[in-house]
């Protein structure tokens, strides 16, 4: 059983950050498969009509677990990165557990330039 904290202090590689900030942790879930993807259109075209099943269906499944992918969302710039961790049958995100304190991004000082006025 793997228990992960709700927030982690992780390096943010986004061009705005480039340092360690608090990230929100969620578990990655695959989206709905698109009907308009090229592979799906090709498969449906091949399956249409008479002739039965045209492509092999995989039955010899060996693995009992899947690798867990985490979605890390930066608290400052909202950039999302993914991190793969080891296989496990049971995975939890503990809402009470947090790692690292919330850091605020340092704002760069804007240089004031004087505009030339033509007369």
C-alpha positions as a Markdown table, in Angstrom:
| # | Residue | x | y | z |
|---|---|---|---|---|
| 1 | Unk | 0.0 | 0.0 | 0.0 |
| 2 | Unk | 1.4 | 3.4 | -1.0 |
| 3 | Unk | 0.2 | 6.6 | 0.8 |
| 4 | Unk | 1.2 | 9.9 | -0.7 |
| 5 | Unk | 0.9 | 13.4 | 0.8 |
| 6 | Unk | -1.7 | 15.8 | -0.7 |
| 7 | Unk | 1.1 | 18.4 | -1.3 |
| 8 | Unk | 4.8 | 18.1 | -2.0 |
| 9 | Unk | 7.7 | 20.5 | -2.3 |
| 10 | Unk | 9.0 | 19.7 | -5.8 |
| 11 | Unk | 11.2 | 21.4 | -8.4 |
| 12 | Unk | 9.1 | 23.4 | -10.9 |
| 13 | Unk | 10.8 | 23.4 | -14.4 |
| 14 | Unk | 8.4 | 26.1 | -15.8 |
| 15 | Unk | 10.2 | 29.2 | -17.2 |
| 16 | Unk | 8.4 | 31.4 | -14.6 |
| 17 | Unk | 9.6 | 29.3 | -11.5 |
| 18 | Unk | 12.8 | 27.3 | -12.0 |
| 19 | Unk | 12.9 | 26.5 | -8.3 |
| 20 | Unk | 11.3 | 24.4 | -5.6 |
| 21 | Unk | 7.6 | 25.1 | -4.9 |
| 22 | Unk | 4.6 | 23.4 | -3.3 |
| 23 | Unk | 2.8 | 21.1 | -5.8 |
| 24 | Unk | -0.7 | 19.6 | -5.4 |
| 25 | Unk | -0.6 | 15.8 | -6.0 |
| 26 | Unk | -3.4 | 14.0 | -7.8 |
| 27 | Unk | -3.6 | 10.6 | -9.5 |
| 28 | Unk | -3.4 | 10.6 | -13.3 |
| 29 | Unk | -6.4 | 9.1 | -15.1 |
| 30 | Unk | -6.5 | 8.4 | -18.8 |
| 31 | Unk | -9.1 | 10.5 | -20.8 |
| 32 | Unk | -11.9 | 9.1 | -22.9 |
| 33 | Unk | -10.6 | 7.6 | -26.2 |
| 34 | Unk | -11.4 | 9.7 | -29.2 |
| 35 | Unk | -13.5 | 8.3 | -32.0 |
| 36 | Unk | -11.8 | 10.5 | -34.5 |
| 37 | Unk | -8.2 | 9.3 | -33.8 |
| 38 | Unk | -6.5 | 7.9 | -36.9 |
| 39 | Unk | -6.0 | 4.4 | -35.4 |
| 40 | Unk | -9.6 | 4.1 | -34.3 |
| 41 | Unk | -10.9 | 5.2 | -37.7 |
| 42 | Unk | -8.6 | 2.7 | -39.5 |
| 43 | Unk | -9.7 | -0.1 | -37.1 |
| 44 | Unk | -13.4 | 0.7 | -37.6 |
| 45 | Unk | -13.0 | 0.8 | -41.4 |
| 46 | Unk | -11.2 | -2.6 | -41.4 |
| 47 | Unk | -13.8 | -4.2 | -39.1 |
| 48 | Unk | -16.8 | -3.0 | -41.2 |
| 49 | Unk | -18.6 | -5.5 | -43.3 |
| 50 | Unk | -18.3 | -9.3 | -43.4 |
| 51 | Unk | -15.2 | -11.2 | -42.3 |
| 52 | Unk | -15.3 | -11.3 | -38.5 |
| 53 | Unk | -12.5 | -10.0 | -36.2 |
| 54 | Unk | -9.6 | -8.7 | -38.3 |
| 55 | Unk | -7.1 | -7.8 | -35.7 |
| 56 | Unk | -5.8 | -9.9 | -32.8 |
| 57 | Unk | -7.3 | -9.4 | -29.3 |
| 58 | Unk | -4.8 | -9.7 | -26.5 |
| 59 | Unk | -5.8 | -12.4 | -23.9 |
| 60 | Unk | -2.5 | -13.4 | -22.2 |
| 61 | Unk | -2.4 | -10.6 | -19.5 |
| 62 | Unk | 0.5 | -11.2 | -17.1 |
| 63 | Unk | 0.6 | -8.1 | -14.9 |
| 64 | Unk | -1.7 | -7.8 | -11.9 |
| 65 | Unk | -0.9 | -4.1 | -11.2 |
| 66 | Unk | -0.3 | -0.9 | -13.1 |
| 67 | Unk | 2.4 | 1.7 | -12.6 |
| 68 | Unk | 1.0 | 4.7 | -10.8 |
| 69 | Unk | 1.3 | 8.1 | -12.5 |
| 70 | Unk | 1.1 | 11.3 | -10.4 |
| 71 | Unk | 0.0 | 14.6 | -11.7 |
| 72 | Unk | 1.9 | 17.4 | -9.9 |
| 73 | Unk | 0.3 | 20.9 | -10.2 |
| 74 | Unk | 2.5 | 23.9 | -9.3 |
| 75 | Unk | 1.0 | 26.2 | -6.7 |
| 76 | Unk | 2.5 | 29.3 | -8.2 |
| 77 | Unk | 2.4 | 29.0 | -12.0 |
| 78 | Unk | -0.2 | 26.1 | -12.3 |
| 79 | Unk | 2.1 | 24.1 | -14.6 |
| 80 | Unk | 1.4 | 20.4 | -14.6 |
| 81 | Unk | 4.1 | 17.7 | -14.6 |
| 82 | Unk | 3.7 | 13.9 | -14.4 |
| 83 | Unk | 5.8 | 11.5 | -12.3 |
| 84 | Unk | 5.7 | 7.7 | -12.5 |
| 85 | Unk | 6.1 | 5.7 | -9.3 |
| 86 | Unk | 6.4 | 2.0 | -8.7 |
| 87 | Unk | 3.7 | -0.6 | -9.2 |
| 88 | Unk | 1.3 | -1.2 | -6.3 |
| 89 | Unk | -2.2 | -2.7 | -5.9 |
| 90 | Unk | -3.4 | -0.1 | -3.5 |
| 91 | Unk | -2.7 | 3.7 | -3.7 |
| 92 | Unk | -4.0 | 6.5 | -1.5 |
| 93 | Unk | -3.5 | 10.3 | -1.3 |
| 94 | Unk | -3.7 | 11.3 | 2.4 |
| 95 | Unk | -5.5 | 14.7 | 2.7 |
| 96 | Unk | -4.1 | 15.3 | 6.2 |
| 97 | Unk | -0.5 | 14.8 | 5.2 |
| 98 | Unk | 1.4 | 17.7 | 3.5 |
| 99 | Unk | 5.1 | 18.0 | 2.8 |
| 100 | Unk | 6.7 | 21.5 | 2.6 |
| 101 | Unk | 5.3 | 24.9 | 3.2 |
| 102 | Unk | 3.6 | 27.1 | 0.6 |
| 103 | Unk | 6.1 | 29.5 | -0.9 |
| 104 | Unk | 5.3 | 32.6 | -2.8 |
| 105 | Unk | 7.0 | 33.5 | -6.0 |
| 106 | Unk | 9.4 | 36.4 | -6.0 |
| 107 | Unk | 8.3 | 39.1 | -8.4 |
| 108 | Unk | 11.0 | 40.6 | -10.6 |
| 109 | Unk | 11.3 | 44.4 | -10.3 |
| 110 | Unk | 10.4 | 46.3 | -13.4 |
| 111 | Unk | 12.9 | 48.8 | -14.6 |
| 112 | Unk | 11.5 | 52.2 | -15.3 |
| 113 | Unk | 12.6 | 53.8 | -18.6 |
| 114 | Unk | 12.0 | 57.4 | -19.4 |
| 115 | Unk | 10.3 | 58.1 | -22.7 |
| 116 | Unk | 11.8 | 60.7 | -25.0 |
| 117 | Unk | 9.3 | 63.4 | -25.9 |
| 118 | Unk | 9.8 | 65.1 | -29.3 |
| 119 | Unk | 8.8 | 68.7 | -29.6 |
